[in-house]
Amino acid sequence: MAIGSGIGGQCGIAPEVTYGTYVAPTRFLEVEGAPFEFAPEFTSTSGIAAGRTGMLASRRQATTRQGSGSISLEVATTKMGLLLEQLMGTPVTPVQEGATPAYRQTHVLTGDAAGRSMSIQVGIPRTTGAVDAYTYVGAKCVKGTFSAGVGETLKANFEYDVRDMVTQTLAAASIPSLKPFHWAQSVLKIGAVYGSEVAVDGVSEAEVEIARAVKDDRFYMGGGGVKAEPITNDLIEVGGSLTVDYLDKTVFVDRFLSNTGFSLVWEFVGANISGAYNETLRFKLPKVFLDGGVPSLEGLDVISGEFPFKAYLDGVNPHAVIEYICTDVTV
């Protein structure tokens, strides 16, 4: 028996071969939370029936089924590839770095993540210690948010649109011991053009968000009340924010005031794997514009400001790239 609280919970994932077709969990995550909702729609109809004044229970019918949810966790130095691949949409094969045990994953943001979905199983403990399996199929990642501030680990929150919830046996969890990237390993770099980035000072907190707009209501006759795979139906939004002490006006404020775009790289470099290769997670945005950032005098403290930004296509490079160097030979 597990502990009869959230302590005894679990979350397992697996990529699907066919959208909405269950695959038993192959990877178990150490999560901070995995809240999911199942939202079937019901119809309760009634007509004139010789004085009957209430609705018959037999006329209540479930017409559609769908769900949504999210997974929040610390970004670890291994075993994150599948989550990144589902978010970015491009299939990835890790490339070995020389003859070392280091493998590089290059996750390029693609316009449509068609054919990419997961089965997600969440184990919910009863107070008795029994754990019930809630299994969600056709889980498509529609948003990923990454953030870290002073003294924090790198956190991620992945949001999912879900086709259905099904009954499956709870999988036996095997959760590896992982270590997260953290704030002291991070540096923010900017450059006039992509590839020219240099480290800048004064940044105390950063956030990057990638959000897909999808048509998630594709319910059709013959579908049995569940929807067809969501399709991208609007532009992908990539953006975020930086919290910066007012050290140098030219770095951020002047770029905002002059509407000057720049490339941005936010990276975490951890322990050495072998030779020249370290555990690394790197966000690369070739063209960024700031949407705010004029400093404000509000008190006696050091002047600090938040600089929201949006990433754009530069006409040459991908919209966004996440590089991940670790010891995983597969995503």
TORKOL-4160 file (C-alpha; in steps of 0.2 Angstrom, whole numbers, padded with zeros to 4 digits, m for minus):
331
<pt num="1" X="0000" Y="0000" Z="0000"/>
<pt num="2" X="0006" Y="0018" Z="m0004"/>
<pt num="3" X="0004" Y="0032" Z="0008"/>
<pt num="4" X="m0014" Y="0039" Z="0008"/>
<pt num="5" X="m0010" Y="0056" Z="0003"/>
<pt num="6" X="m0002" Y="0065" Z="m0012"/>
<pt num="7" X="0014" Y="0058" Z="m0007"/>
<pt num="8" X="0009" Y="0041" Z="m0013"/>
<pt num="9" X="0004" Y="0048" Z="m0030"/>
<pt num="10" X="0013" Y="0044" Z="m0047"/>
<pt num="11" X="0013" Y="0050" Z="m0065"/>
<pt num="12" X="0018" Y="0040" Z="m0080"/>
<pt num="13" X="0019" Y="0044" Z="m0098"/>
<pt num="14" X="0022" Y="0036" Z="m0115"/>
<pt num="15" X="0021" Y="0042" Z="m0133"/>
<pt num="16" X="0007" Y="0036" Z="m0143"/>
<pt num="17" X="0008" Y="0027" Z="m0160"/>
<pt num="18" X="m0010" Y="0032" Z="m0165"/>
<pt num="19" X="m0018" Y="0048" Z="m0157"/>
<pt num="20" X="m0029" Y="0042" Z="m0143"/>
<pt num="21" X="m0024" Y="0024" Z="m0143"/>
<pt num="22" X="m0017" Y="0019" Z="m0125"/>
<pt num="23" X="0001" Y="0015" Z="m0123"/>
<pt num="24" X="0007" Y="0009" Z="m0106"/>
<pt num="25" X="0018" Y="0021" Z="m0097"/>
<pt num="26" X="0036" Y="0019" Z="m0101"/>
<pt num="27" X="0043" Y="0034" Z="m0091"/>
<pt num="28" X="0038" Y="0039" Z="m0074"/>
<pt num="29" X="0041" Y="0057" Z="m0068"/>
<pt num="30" X="0045" Y="0066" Z="m0052"/>
<pt num="31" X="0032" Y="0079" Z="m0053"/>
<pt num="32" X="0027" Y="0094" Z="m0042"/>
<pt num="33" X="0009" Y="0091" Z="m0048"/>
<pt num="34" X="m0001" Y="0083" Z="m0062"/>
<pt num="35" X="m0019" Y="0090" Z="m0061"/>
<pt num="36" X="m0030" Y="0084" Z="m0075"/>
<pt num="37" X="m0049" Y="0086" Z="m0078"/>
<pt num="38" X="m0061" Y="0075" Z="m0087"/>
<pt num="39" X="m0075" Y="0085" Z="m0094"/>
<pt num="40" X="m0089" Y="0074" Z="m0103"/>
<pt num="41" X="m0104" Y="0084" Z="m0108"/>
<pt num="42" X="m0122" Y="0077" Z="m0104"/>
<pt num="43" X="m0139" Y="0080" Z="m0112"/>
<pt num="44" X="m0155" Y="0079" Z="m0101"/>
<pt num="45" X="m0170" Y="0081" Z="m0113"/>
<pt num="46" X="m0188" Y="0080" Z="m0109"/>
<pt num="47" X="m0204" Y="0083" Z="m0119"/>
<pt num="48" X="m0223" Y="0084" Z="m0115"/>
<pt num="49" X="m0228" Y="0068" Z="m0107"/>
<pt num="50" X="m0246" Y="0069" Z="m0100"/>
<pt num="51" X="m0242" Y="0079" Z="m0084"/>
<pt num="52" X="m0225" Y="0072" Z="m0080"/>
<pt num="53" X="m0216" Y="0086" Z="m0071"/>
<pt num="54" X="m0198" Y="0080" Z="m0070"/>
<pt num="55" X="m0184" Y="0073" Z="m0082"/>
<pt num="56" X="m0182" Y="0055" Z="m0083"/>
<pt num="57" X="m0165" Y="0048" Z="m0078"/>
<pt num="58" X="m0165" Y="0037" Z="m0093"/>
<pt num="59" X="m0164" Y="0052" Z="m0104"/>
<pt num="60" X="m0148" Y="0058" Z="m0097"/>
<pt num="61" X="m0134" Y="0054" Z="m0110"/>
<pt num="62" X="m0116" Y="0057" Z="m0112"/>
<pt num="63" X="m0113" Y="0065" Z="m0129"/>
<pt num="64" X="m0095" Y="0070" Z="m0129"/>
<pt num="65" X="m0079" Y="0067" Z="m0119"/>
<pt num="66" X="m0063" Y="0076" Z="m0117"/>
<pt num="67" X="m0051" Y="0083" Z="m0104"/>
<pt num="68" X="m0036" Y="0094" Z="m0100"/>
<pt num="69" X="m0022" Y="0095" Z="m0088"/>
<pt num="70" X="m0004" Y="0099" Z="m0084"/>
<pt num="71" X="0012" Y="0092" Z="m0078"/>
<pt num="72" X="0023" Y="0103" Z="m0067"/>
<pt num="73" X="0041" Y="0098" Z="m0062"/>
<pt num="74" X="0059" Y="0102" Z="m0060"/>
<pt num="75" X="0069" Y="0101" Z="m0076"/>
<pt num="76" X="0081" Y="0087" Z="m0074"/>
<pt num="77" X="0098" Y="0084" Z="m0082"/>
<pt num="78" X="0092" Y="0068" Z="m0089"/>
<pt num="79" X="0075" Y="0060" Z="m0095"/>
<pt num="80" X="0067" Y="0076" Z="m0101"/>
<pt num="81" X="0068" Y="0073" Z="m0120"/>
<pt num="82" X="0051" Y="0066" Z="m0122"/>
<pt num="83" X="0042" Y="0081" Z="m0114"/>
<pt num="84" X="0052" Y="0093" Z="m0125"/>
<pt num="85" X="0049" Y="0083" Z="m0141"/>
<pt num="86" X="0030" Y="0083" Z="m0137"/>
<pt num="87" X="0031" Y="0102" Z="m0135"/>
<pt num="88" X="0042" Y="0107" Z="m0149"/>
<pt num="89" X="0034" Y="0094" Z="m0162"/>
<pt num="90" X="0049" Y="0089" Z="m0171"/>
<pt num="91" X="0055" Y="0071" Z="m0169"/>
<pt num="92" X="0072" Y="0070" Z="m0162"/>
<pt num="93" X="0086" Y="0057" Z="m0163"/>
<pt num="94" X="0100" Y="0061" Z="m0150"/>
<pt num="95" X="0117" Y="0063" Z="m0158"/>
<pt num="96" X="0132" Y="0056" Z="m0149"/>
<pt num="97" X="0146" Y="0069" Z="m0146"/>
<pt num="98" X="0162" Y="0061" Z="m0152"/>
<pt num="99" X="0166" Y="0045" Z="m0143"/>
<pt num="100" X="0159" Y="0052" Z="m0126"/>
<pt num="101" X="0143" Y="0047" Z="m0116"/>
<pt num="102" X="0136" Y="0064" Z="m0120"/>
<pt num="103" X="0121" Y="0065" Z="m0132"/>
<pt num="104" X="0114" Y="0081" Z="m0140"/>
<pt num="105" X="0096" Y="0083" Z="m0143"/>
<pt num="106" X="0091" Y="0097" Z="m0154"/>
<pt num="107" X="0072" Y="0101" Z="m0152"/>
<pt num="108" X="0066" Y="0113" Z="m0166"/>
<pt num="109" X="0049" Y="0121" Z="m0165"/>
<pt num="110" X="0038" Y="0115" Z="m0179"/>
<pt num="111" X="0023" Y="0123" Z="m0186"/>
<pt num="112" X="0011" Y="0108" Z="m0182"/>
<pt num="113" X="0013" Y="0094" Z="m0170"/>
<pt num="114" X="0002" Y="0082" Z="m0180"/>
<pt num="115" X="0004" Y="0064" Z="m0175"/>
<pt num="116" X="0012" Y="0068" Z="m0159"/>
<pt num="117" X="0003" Y="0064" Z="m0143"/>
<pt num="118" X="0005" Y="0054" Z="m0126"/>
<pt num="119" X="m0004" Y="0043" Z="m0114"/>
<pt num="120" X="m0003" Y="0050" Z="m0097"/>
<pt num="121" X="m0007" Y="0040" Z="m0082"/>
<pt num="122" X="m0009" Y="0048" Z="m0065"/>
<pt num="123" X="m0010" Y="0038" Z="m0049"/>
<pt num="124" X="m0022" Y="0045" Z="m0036"/>
<pt num="125" X="m0020" Y="0038" Z="m0018"/>
<pt num="126" X="m0035" Y="0035" Z="m0007"/>
<pt num="127" X="m0034" Y="0039" Z="0011"/>
<pt num="128" X="m0033" Y="0020" Z="0013"/>
<pt num="129" X="m0017" Y="0019" Z="0003"/>
<pt num="130" X="m0024" Y="0011" Z="m0012"/>
<pt num="131" X="m0020" Y="0020" Z="m0028"/>
<pt num="132" X="m0032" Y="0022" Z="m0042"/>
<pt num="133" X="m0026" Y="0024" Z="m0060"/>
<pt num="134" X="m0033" Y="0039" Z="m0070"/>
<pt num="135" X="m0027" Y="0037" Z="m0088"/>
<pt num="136" X="m0028" Y="0050" Z="m0101"/>
<pt num="137" X="m0026" Y="0047" Z="m0120"/>
<pt num="138" X="m0023" Y="0058" Z="m0134"/>
<pt num="139" X="m0014" Y="0071" Z="m0123"/>
<pt num="140" X="m0007" Y="0084" Z="m0135"/>
<pt num="141" X="0005" Y="0097" Z="m0127"/>
<pt num="142" X="m0001" Y="0115" Z="m0131"/>
<pt num="143" X="0010" Y="0125" Z="m0120"/>
<pt num="144" X="0026" Y="0124" Z="m0111"/>
<pt num="145" X="0033" Y="0137" Z="m0098"/>
<pt num="146" X="0050" Y="0137" Z="m0091"/>
<pt num="147" X="0056" Y="0148" Z="m0077"/>
<pt num="148" X="0069" Y="0151" Z="m0064"/>
<pt num="149" X="0074" Y="0165" Z="m0052"/>
<pt num="150" X="0087" Y="0168" Z="m0038"/>
<pt num="151" X="0090" Y="0152" Z="m0028"/>
<pt num="152" X="0077" Y="0142" Z="m0038"/>
<pt num="153" X="0078" Y="0126" Z="m0048"/>
<pt num="154" X="0073" Y="0127" Z="m0066"/>
<pt num="155" X="0054" Y="0124" Z="m0066"/>
<pt num="156" X="0043" Y="0118" Z="m0081"/>
<pt num="157" X="0024" Y="0117" Z="m0083"/>
<pt num="158" X="0017" Y="0108" Z="m0098"/>
<pt num="159" X="m0001" Y="0110" Z="m0103"/>
<pt num="160" X="m0011" Y="0096" Z="m0112"/>
<pt num="161" X="m0027" Y="0095" Z="m0122"/>
<pt num="162" X="m0034" Y="0077" Z="m0119"/>
<pt num="163" X="m0045" Y="0066" Z="m0130"/>
<pt num="164" X="m0052" Y="0054" Z="m0117"/>
<pt num="165" X="m0050" Y="0046" Z="m0101"/>
<pt num="166" X="m0050" Y="0027" Z="m0101"/>
<pt num="167" X="m0049" Y="0013" Z="m0088"/>
<pt num="168" X="m0032" Y="0004" Z="m0087"/>
<pt num="169" X="m0022" Y="m0005" Z="m0074"/>
<pt num="170" X="m0011" Y="0006" Z="m0063"/>
<pt num="171" X="0007" Y="0004" Z="m0070"/>
<pt num="172" X="0021" Y="m0001" Z="m0057"/>
<pt num="173" X="0031" Y="0015" Z="m0056"/>
<pt num="174" X="0050" Y="0016" Z="m0057"/>
<pt num="175" X="0055" Y="0033" Z="m0054"/>
<pt num="176" X="0074" Y="0037" Z="m0056"/>
<pt num="177" X="0084" Y="0048" Z="m0045"/>
<pt num="178" X="0087" Y="0064" Z="m0055"/>
<pt num="179" X="0095" Y="0081" Z="m0052"/>
<pt num="180" X="0088" Y="0097" Z="m0058"/>
<pt num="181" X="0096" Y="0112" Z="m0067"/>
<pt num="182" X="0096" Y="0127" Z="m0055"/>
<pt num="183" X="0098" Y="0146" Z="m0056"/>
<pt num="184" X="0117" Y="0146" Z="m0052"/>
<pt num="185" X="0120" Y="0136" Z="m0068"/>
<pt num="186" X="0111" Y="0149" Z="m0079"/>
<pt num="187" X="0117" Y="0163" Z="m0089"/>
<pt num="188" X="0107" Y="0174" Z="m0101"/>
<pt num="189" X="0115" Y="0180" Z="m0118"/>
<pt num="190" X="0110" Y="0192" Z="m0131"/>
<pt num="191" X="0117" Y="0197" Z="m0148"/>
<pt num="192" X="0114" Y="0209" Z="m0162"/>
<pt num="193" X="0112" Y="0194" Z="m0174"/>
<pt num="194" X="0109" Y="0175" Z="m0171"/>
<pt num="195" X="0125" Y="0167" Z="m0166"/>
<pt num="196" X="0134" Y="0183" Z="m0159"/>
<pt num="197" X="0126" Y="0182" Z="m0141"/>
<pt num="198" X="0137" Y="0187" Z="m0126"/>
<pt num="199" X="0132" Y="0186" Z="m0107"/>
<pt num="200" X="0123" Y="0201" Z="m0100"/>
<pt num="201" X="0123" Y="0205" Z="m0081"/>
<pt num="202" X="0109" Y="0210" Z="m0070"/>
<pt num="203" X="0096" Y="0197" Z="m0074"/>
<pt num="204" X="0089" Y="0189" Z="m0059"/>
<pt num="205" X="0074" Y="0180" Z="m0066"/>
<pt num="206" X="0069" Y="0173" Z="m0083"/>
<pt num="207" X="0054" Y="0164" Z="m0091"/>
<pt num="208" X="0051" Y="0157" Z="m0108"/>
<pt num="209" X="0034" Y="0151" Z="m0114"/>
<pt num="210" X="0029" Y="0142" Z="m0130"/>
<pt num="211" X="0011" Y="0141" Z="m0134"/>
<pt num="212" X="0001" Y="0133" Z="m0148"/>
<pt num="213" X="m0016" Y="0138" Z="m0153"/>
<pt num="214" X="m0026" Y="0122" Z="m0159"/>
<pt num="215" X="m0044" Y="0118" Z="m0164"/>
<pt num="216" X="m0048" Y="0107" Z="m0150"/>
<pt num="217" X="m0067" Y="0104" Z="m0154"/>
<pt num="218" X="m0066" Y="0092" Z="m0169"/>
<pt num="219" X="m0081" Y="0082" Z="m0164"/>
<pt num="220" X="m0088" Y="0073" Z="m0179"/>
<pt num="221" X="m0102" Y="0060" Z="m0183"/>
<pt num="222" X="m0095" Y="0043" Z="m0182"/>
<pt num="223" X="m0082" Y="0048" Z="m0169"/>
<pt num="224" X="m0091" Y="0040" Z="m0154"/>
<pt num="225" X="m0092" Y="0056" Z="m0144"/>
<pt num="226" X="m0073" Y="0059" Z="m0144"/>
<pt num="227" X="m0064" Y="0071" Z="m0155"/>
<pt num="228" X="m0052" Y="0070" Z="m0169"/>
<pt num="229" X="m0034" Y="0075" Z="m0167"/>
<pt num="230" X="m0032" Y="0094" Z="m0164"/>
<pt num="231" X="m0025" Y="0104" Z="m0178"/>
<pt num="232" X="m0015" Y="0120" Z="m0176"/>
<pt num="233" X="m0026" Y="0135" Z="m0181"/>
<pt num="234" X="m0017" Y="0150" Z="m0177"/>
<pt num="235" X="0001" Y="0157" Z="m0175"/>
<pt num="236" X="0012" Y="0149" Z="m0162"/>
<pt num="237" X="0017" Y="0162" Z="m0148"/>
<pt num="238" X="0034" Y="0162" Z="m0141"/>
<pt num="239" X="0039" Y="0174" Z="m0128"/>
<pt num="240" X="0043" Y="0177" Z="m0110"/>
<pt num="241" X="0050" Y="0190" Z="m0098"/>
<pt num="242" X="0066" Y="0195" Z="m0089"/>
<pt num="243" X="0068" Y="0203" Z="m0072"/>
<pt num="244" X="0083" Y="0214" Z="m0073"/>
<pt num="245" X="0091" Y="0227" Z="m0061"/>
<pt num="246" X="0095" Y="0244" Z="m0069"/>
<pt num="247" X="0114" Y="0241" Z="m0073"/>
<pt num="248" X="0115" Y="0247" Z="m0091"/>
<pt num="249" X="0102" Y="0257" Z="m0100"/>
<pt num="250" X="0109" Y="0251" Z="m0117"/>
<pt num="251" X="0106" Y="0233" Z="m0115"/>
<pt num="252" X="0087" Y="0232" Z="m0113"/>
<pt num="253" X="0080" Y="0250" Z="m0111"/>
<pt num="254" X="0087" Y="0257" Z="m0127"/>
<pt num="255" X="0083" Y="0241" Z="m0137"/>
<pt num="256" X="0065" Y="0243" Z="m0131"/>
<pt num="257" X="0064" Y="0262" Z="m0135"/>
<pt num="258" X="0071" Y="0260" Z="m0152"/>
<pt num="259" X="0061" Y="0244" Z="m0156"/>
<pt num="260" X="0077" Y="0235" Z="m0160"/>
<pt num="261" X="0077" Y="0216" Z="m0161"/>
<pt num="262" X="0090" Y="0204" Z="m0155"/>
<pt num="263" X="0094" Y="0186" Z="m0152"/>
<pt num="264" X="0092" Y="0178" Z="m0135"/>
<pt num="265" X="0100" Y="0163" Z="m0128"/>
<pt num="266" X="0096" Y="0157" Z="m0110"/>
<pt num="267" X="0106" Y="0142" Z="m0105"/>
<pt num="268" X="0110" Y="0131" Z="m0090"/>
<pt num="269" X="0127" Y="0122" Z="m0089"/>
<pt num="270" X="0129" Y="0108" Z="m0076"/>
<pt num="271" X="0141" Y="0095" Z="m0072"/>
<pt num="272" X="0154" Y="0088" Z="m0084"/>
<pt num="273" X="0149" Y="0073" Z="m0094"/>
<pt num="274" X="0165" Y="0070" Z="m0103"/>
<pt num="275" X="0178" Y="0080" Z="m0111"/>
<pt num="276" X="0171" Y="0097" Z="m0117"/>
<pt num="277" X="0153" Y="0091" Z="m0114"/>
<pt num="278" X="0143" Y="0096" Z="m0099"/>
<pt num="279" X="0125" Y="0093" Z="m0095"/>
<pt num="280" X="0116" Y="0108" Z="m0104"/>
<pt num="281" X="0099" Y="0115" Z="m0107"/>
<pt num="282" X="0099" Y="0129" Z="m0119"/>
<pt num="283" X="0084" Y="0140" Z="m0126"/>
<pt num="284" X="0088" Y="0149" Z="m0142"/>
<pt num="285" X="0077" Y="0163" Z="m0149"/>
<pt num="286" X="0084" Y="0170" Z="m0165"/>
<pt num="287" X="0074" Y="0186" Z="m0165"/>
<pt num="288" X="0066" Y="0194" Z="m0150"/>
<pt num="289" X="0058" Y="0211" Z="m0147"/>
<pt num="290" X="0054" Y="0219" Z="m0130"/>
<pt num="291" X="0036" Y="0224" Z="m0126"/>
<pt num="292" X="0040" Y="0235" Z="m0111"/>
<pt num="293" X="0054" Y="0241" Z="m0099"/>
<pt num="294" X="0055" Y="0259" Z="m0095"/>
<pt num="295" X="0062" Y="0260" Z="m0077"/>
<pt num="296" X="0052" Y="0267" Z="m0064"/>
<pt num="297" X="0056" Y="0276" Z="m0048"/>
<pt num="298" X="0045" Y="0269" Z="m0034"/>
<pt num="299" X="0055" Y="0269" Z="m0018"/>
<pt num="300" X="0072" Y="0268" Z="m0010"/>
<pt num="301" X="0077" Y="0251" Z="m0016"/>
<pt num="302" X="0088" Y="0247" Z="m0031"/>
<pt num="303" X="0079" Y="0250" Z="m0048"/>
<pt num="304" X="0073" Y="0234" Z="m0056"/>
<pt num="305" X="0061" Y="0231" Z="m0070"/>
<pt num="306" X="0052" Y="0217" Z="m0079"/>
<pt num="307" X="0055" Y="0216" Z="m0098"/>
<pt num="308" X="0042" Y="0206" Z="m0107"/>
<pt num="309" X="0047" Y="0200" Z="m0124"/>
<pt num="310" X="0040" Y="0191" Z="m0139"/>
<pt num="311" X="0050" Y="0180" Z="m0151"/>
<pt num="312" X="0048" Y="0182" Z="m0170"/>
<pt num="313" X="0053" Y="0172" Z="m0186"/>
<pt num="314" X="0069" Y="0181" Z="m0193"/>
<pt num="315" X="0066" Y="0173" Z="m0210"/>
<pt num="316" X="0081" Y="0162" Z="m0209"/>
<pt num="317" X="0082" Y="0152" Z="m0193"/>
<pt num="318" X="0069" Y="0142" Z="m0183"/>
<pt num="319" X="0056" Y="0151" Z="m0172"/>
<pt num="320" X="0064" Y="0143" Z="m0157"/>
<pt num="321" X="0076" Y="0129" Z="m0153"/>
<pt num="322" X="0079" Y="0120" Z="m0137"/>
<pt num="323" X="0096" Y="0111" Z="m0135"/>
<pt num="324" X="0098" Y="0097" Z="m0122"/>
<pt num="325" X="0114" Y="0088" Z="m0119"/>
<pt num="326" X="0113" Y="0073" Z="m0107"/>
<pt num="327" X="0118" Y="0055" Z="m0106"/>
<pt num="328" X="0101" Y="0049" Z="m0113"/>
<pt num="329" X="0103" Y="0039" Z="m0129"/>
<pt num="330" X="0085" Y="0041" Z="m0133"/>
<pt num="331" X="0072" Y="0054" Z="m0130"/>
